[in-house]
Every structure is written in C-alpha cells, then in structure tokens.
Amino acid sequence: MENNIIKRINLHLGAHKTATTYIQKVLRANKDRLLSHGIKYIPMQNVRRNITKAIRVYRNRGVGRTKTVTDIRDFINERFPEDCHTLVLSEENLVGNCREIYFKADLYPDAEERLRLLAEALPACDINVFFSVRQYVDFLPSAYCEFLRHNDFITFEEFIGRLDLDGEFWVRAVNAIVSVFGRENVHVWPYGRFRGNSVRIMAELVSSADIRLSTGVKEARPSLSDRSVRALYRLSKELSPAEVRVQVRAMTDAYPKSEENTGFMPWNEGQRLFWEGKYESELVHLRHDGLVMELD
C-alpha cells in the first residue's frame, strides 16, 4: 500500500441482532459506488470464510499463530487496492456468537483474545471500530431465537439460566474491544437510535458523508414471532430437542414476526424492569467513558 495515502480500516463488529444484516446489505448494494470514492467493502461472507474462520481454526485446532496472522494480512492486503483510502469490514461473528450465552454463560467472553489476533494481522492503518448495543429486554429473546435456528431446542429459561445477573455484559464486551483498539478508536451506538440516525451511522461506517447510499435492500429473513416460539414450546413436550430443531423453519414460515405476530417476549413485569434497568445503567457507564456516539 502506498505511503502517501492515509489508509483507514473501519471494523463493524456487530453486535448480533442490531441491524447487522441490514447494514451489510446496504454496504454490498453500494460496493461499486463506494469503490469509485476510494472505499473498498469486503462482503461479510468473504470475511467470515477467510478471517473469522481462520481465527476460529487457530483457537480450536492449534494452527500456528504466525501462519494465521500472515494468512489474514495477505487476504486483507490483496483486497485493499492501492488507490483506495478506506477498507470496510462488517462481521459480527468476529467477536463471538449467540451460542456463548448458553454454552459459556456470558456475552462474547472470548472477544478480546479473538480481536487481539485480528489486530495483529491488520496492516498499519488508522483503525476505527463500530459496535451497537441493544436493550437486554429485546436482545436476549432475539439472541435466543437465533440460537434456536442452529441448535437443538432448549427453553429460554435454560438459555439465560446461567448468566450472572450482576454481570455488566455490554460494558465488558465493549471494554474488551477498547483494550485491543484503544478508547479513542471505538464508537458505540444504542440500537434503539439506529432507525432515526441510520444515514449518520452509515456515513461514519464508510468515513464519508458525501456519498448518497442506496438503502432499497430486500427485507431480512423472516424472524421467529412469539406465536412461533410458543408453538415450538408445545412441540417440545412431544418431540426430542433435535426433532424440534427441524421444525424451527416451518414455525417461522407459519407464524413470521409481523404487526399481528410480535416478537418473542418471555418476561414478566419484574424481569422486564430488572433487565431494562441493567441496560440503562450500563449505557450510562459507556457514555461516561466517552464511548457512545452523539446522535440526534
């Protein structure tokens, strides 16, 4: 890469269930337009196959660190044209996945280790990292529905049952990112503010407010509704967890989330107030640390 061009890499790391699919679809739909302005976007699936997979294989199979770092750096350099000043990557699985809430009783517990390997592999650039946090009352049921798509059936109570209720999950996840990339390079926005600030946030992600991005992308895949999850609960009384897993798509198609079929909402009033309070407290913490973007 040429030394006379200030190179920038913008990493959008999620979190899951915070409009990541929408953001990735917009970026992909505009990749040629972005490229004409010196901004290269690598589609999420390419990042997942070549970077996320390399990190996972290194951690799980003991592949040499030097080889992993070299392979990732080569992949990035080959896709970062000399005449481009900004590279944009968006891949939520770089920090972990929703399965860890159940299997590791935490939210992105290995994020720091994974991101340190990624940071080591990145070429010398100005790095900016973007991350969205979501109200637990909505995030945890959405993460559970995502879990059901890929794993044998368990109840929501089992899914969150081992979480430490005193844990500051978003604060800890964001601090893991900060520990790797530095406070001044990390930018967080509350998911609830995305719809009203999507133009501003997308401009930050591509480091340009001058490009008019086309946002007419297809709707995301159908989501499990409260009715469809309740149907799976009923099936679990007759079928094995593996057999219920096979029925997830059918129940999603039968009762997709819509105005009539709202999203899964498992909380009683006390639980709802508890998780709402926890999120608001953590958001105050993140704002105090200067990590939350100033939005309208």
Disulfide bonds with the S-S distance in Angstrom:
none
